[in-house]
């Protein structure tokens, strides 16, 4: 039985349809998010990824107090999964864990950038020694490279949420109604992957048809 959100998400990663085409933060499509759902016993784990533009209307890191207020409000809404993804009352579901945050492309790229920088430094020091450049010139080169790289990395933000529910009768979760689209006006579609005893199944849920029929899974 699933004991935590992270354990459930490992199941999703192992069994999800098209796992080899794992999504990348920088490759996301505006208007389209991803929701993964895993059923295990009386528990349901969910993970949501959505472009910043879908949730708060902008992709850049929040700078102004107004932008930060929008992010805080969005995180508060995202932390209430049963308002966004409603299930039948007969299922008797309640929230065990819920977390939401805003992530940037720069956060995901920092480690790769650091490794790349270390590799380049070895070559750069040798090249500069051969060319007779001073340490000051080399330091300026490093600064320019860092600035350019970080400018490229800050172009996208993404909201990430994880949920764990417990249900008295999970077999009654035959329909999910997506209040998500009412909460976030810029969201147009969610690509949904559901992992159950029957395996992994992929769905698309759109704003103009905001519900998901799961009767075939039970």
N, C-alpha and C positions, 0 to 999 in steps of 0.2 A: 504493500500500500504506500502511496505517496506520503511522505512525511513533511515535505516543504515545497515551496514554489520552485526552487532551483532543481530539486530532484525530478519534479514533474517536467520541467523544461528540458532536462536531459533526455527524457523519454521522447519528447516532441522532436528534438534534434536527431535522435537515432532513428525514428520511424516515420518522419514526415515525408509527404510526397514531394519529390523534387528537391531533396535535401542537398543534392550536388550543386544546385543553383542557388545556394545560400545568398540571401540578399545582403547588399552592402549599403552602409549609411549614405555614401556619396552617390549611390545609384538610385536613390529613391525617386518616386514620381509624385509630383504635387497632386493632391486630391486622393491619393491612394495609400492606404496604410495596410498593416498586416496584423492579424489576430491569430494566435495559436491557442488551441484549447486541448487539454488532455483530461480524459475521464479515467479515474482509477478508484474502484470501490465507491465509497461514499464521498469522495473528494473530486473537485474539479480545479485544475490549475489553468490559468490563462496568462498570456503574455501579449502585450500590445506594443507595436512600433508605429508611429505616425509622424510624418514630416511636420516641422515646426509651423510651416505655412498653413497646414490644415487646421491646426489647433489654435494658434494665436494670430495668424495672418501675416507673419514675417519669418524669415529664415535666419536672420543675423542674431548674434548674441545680444540679449536685452541690455540696453545702455541707460535709457531714461527711466525715471520713476514710473512713468505710465506703462512702458514696456515690461518692467519688472512686475508691476501689479497684474498685468495680463497673464504673465507666466505663473505667478502665484495662484491666481484664480483658476487657471487651467489645471494646475497640479492638484488643487483641491477637488475639482470636478472629477479628474481622472482617478482619484483615490476612492471613488464611490462606484465600484463596478456594477452593482445591481441596479443603479440608475441608468447606466450606459448600456448594459446588456441584460435586459430583464428576462427572467425565466418564470414559468408557471408557479403560482403559489403552492400548488400541490406537491412540488418537489421539496419544499421546506428547506431552501438553501439560505445559508448565512455566510458572512465574510469572516474568514479566519485571519488572513493576511492581505494587505493591500499597500502597494508603494508605487509612487510615480515620480519621475524626474525629467529634466530637460538635459539632453546630451548634445555636445557639439562634435563636429568632424575633427576639430583640433584635438579633443580629448582622446579620440580613438587613434589619431595619427602620431601622438607624441612619442610613443615608444619606437615606432618605425622610423620616425624622423631622427631620433637620437642615434639609432643604429646606423642609419644612412650617413649622418653627419660624422660619426666616428670613423667610418670607412673612408669618407672623402678626405678627412683631415690628414690621414696617413699619406694619401696621394698629394694633397695640396702642399704639405710641408716639404715633400721631396721636390715638387715642381718649383715652389718658390725659392728653395735653396739653389736649384740649378739656374734660375732666372735672375738671382741676385736681389730678390725683393726683401724688404725689411720686415721685421716682426709687426710693425704698425700697419703696414700695407696688408699683411696677411690677416690681421685682426679685423680690419675694415672689410676685407673680402668675406670673412666668416659672418660678420654682422649683416652684410647685404644679403647673403645667402639665407640666413635665418629669417630675416624680415620677409623675403620673397616667399619662402616656404610656408611660413605661418599665415601669410595673407591668403595663400591658396587654400589652406586648411580650414579657414573659418567661414567658408561659404555656406554651410548647411547646418541646421540644427534638427534634432529629432526628439520627440517625446517617447519615453519608454515607461511602461507600467507593467507590474506583475501582480497577480491576484491568486489567492487560494480560497476556495469555497468548500464548505461541507454541506451535504444535502441529506435530508432524512430519506428521500426516495429519488435518487438521481435518474432513475428510469423515466421519471415524469418530466425531465428536461427535454421535451420533444420540440420546443419552439423557443428561440431566442429573439427578442424584439430589441432592435437597435436604437435606443434613445441617443446613442452616440452622434447620430447625424443631426438631431435637433440641437444637441449641445454645441456642436462645432459646425458652423455654417459653411466652411470651406472644404469640409470632408465630403468626398464624392463616392468613395468605394473602400471596402475592406476586403482584402484577400484573406480568407479564413482557412486554416488547416485544423482538422479535428482528429485527435487520436483517441481511439476507443478499443475495446476488446476485438472489434472487427477489423482493426487496422487503421490506416490513415486515409482521410478523405478531404479533398479540397473543394472549397466553395468560393463564390464571389457574392458579396452582399453590397447592393448599391443604394444610394440615397432614395431613389424612387420606388424601391421595394425593400424597406428596412426590416426584414425578418428572415430568419433561417429555420427551415423545417428540418428537424433531426429525427423524425420518426423512423426513418430507414435504418438508423444506427441501433435501435433497441428492439 
